[in-house]
Amino acid sequence: MTFQQTRKIDYFQTATDGRIKLDALMRILQNAALDHVHEADRDTRVIIAAGYAWILNKVILDLARYPVYGETVTVNTWHRGIRGFKSYREYEVLAGKERVATAASSWLFLDLARRKVVKVPRETDDIYGVVPAMALDRDIEAWKPDKNLVPEECMEIITRRSDYDMLGHVNNAVYFDYLDTLLGNQVGDSFGVRTVAIQYNREIGRTVKRIQAGLARRENGACAYTFFDASGVYACGDIVLA
């Protein structure tokens, strides 16, 4: 079953140029997925009370163009099915009939008490319904980030109280805010993103006050990035700049 949600781009979701911020777009996708969960009678609070939570593993987002302030967009999202320990979810973002963005994501099912990934319940396919269509022109599992990236340029990111969600870790969308800060610092304010891909390796917990954000430039406007500290890599990925 495809879930649909319409939203108007708010003033506080946009950057100085009027385009939506990367983290705001990610929050719109995240909210659509959560509301799909609620509609299917699997309210997130009920899942957490039962001792489990969905955690994001990977996201790839393609942007044909940025939605802008005041524009109304429609998000279509659907469950693509289960493969092994992962559940897959797809997205498309429309402005009128124009397809402005597409995304794919993979999710893990976490036992909160043990902080351990467990098998996705088999009834997940029945609860959400399986729509096998892929929003992107490629399989998300074909993409592998460089977890051992040695960045050419680094900056410090200080975590904020507002970065943390009800699971007690930095919310997945906040990494896109960190990424926006990194790109603005290293590339300049006029950048645009064509594709951004991220893999979440481990959570940034409440005791983490500072992390490093690093960037390495590739050919043809591509960059690799990493968020890390002395204890290891929290997340890493690739970007293609417009």
PyMOL commands that set and color helices and strands:
alter all, ss='L'
color gray80, all
select helices_A, chain A and resi 11-13+22-39+44-49+124-128+140-142+161-163+174-186
alter helices_A, ss='H'
color red, helices_A
select strands_A, chain A and resi 2-8+52-63+72-83+86-95+98-111+116-118+153-158+193-200+210-217+222-229+232-241
alter strands_A, ss='S'
color yellow, strands_A
deselect
rebuild
show_as cartoon
